[in-house]
Amino acid sequence: SSLTPPPPTHTHTQQILHEVCGEMVPGELLALMGPSGSGKTSLLSIIAGRAAKAVETKGRVTSGGARLTKAAKRRIGFV
């Protein structure tokens, strides 16, 4: 017979961004800076509509006051 460990009984969650708001204006350059692990890539992924399925978000991302469309998400990129 073999022993298998029981499945995990809980999932680990961690809030990495707190009360974030901002505005990006067309034609302006935006720089996002911070130390490693501060959530820069997570924030940009959420803004671009490319966050991992496991990422829970609250609030909304809008463009011109309206939620982002698939076409708008395709035009958003970051390096």
N, C-alpha and C positions, 0 to 999 in steps of 0.2 A: 504494500500500500504506500501511497505518497501523501505527504502533507502539503497543503496549499494554504497560504495566509488568507485570513478573512478579507473581504473587500473593505476599503476605507469607509469609515462611518461618518466622516465629515469632509467638507471641502474647505480649503484655505482661501480666503479672500483678503485682499489688501487694497485699501483706498490709496491711490497714488496722486490724485489731483483733487484739490479742495477749492471750491468756490472760484472757478476760473471763468473769466469773461474777458472779452476783448473785441477789437474791431480791426479789420484789415481793409484798407482803402485801395481801390484799383489804381495802378500806376505808381504805388509806393513799394519800396523794398522793405521786407519784414525780416528781422533777425530774431531768432529765438535762442536764448543762451541760458545755460545753467549747468550745474555739476552733473556728473554721471549718475544715472538713476533717478533724476528729478522729474521724469515724465515727458520730456520734450518729444520724443518719437511717438509716445502714446497719444499725446495731444494732437500732433500733426496727423497721425493715422485716423483719429476720430474726426477731425476736421475734413479730411479727404474722403471720409466714408469708407475707409479700408481697415477699420479695427477688426481684430480677431473676433470670431463668433462668441468666444468665452468672455469677452470684455463687456461688462455691464456699464451702460452710460445712462445718465439722467440729464435732463435738459434738452437743448436742441441746438443744431447748427443751422444757420439761415444765410441766405444770400439775397440781399435786397428785401429783407423781411419775410421771405418765403423759404420753406424747407428746401434743401438741395435736391435737385432732380438728378437722375442718372446721367444726363448729358452734362450737367454742371460738375458732378463728381469726376467725370472722365477728363475734364479740363484742369483739375487740381493736381498739382504735383509738388514734390519736395525732394531735396537731396540731403 
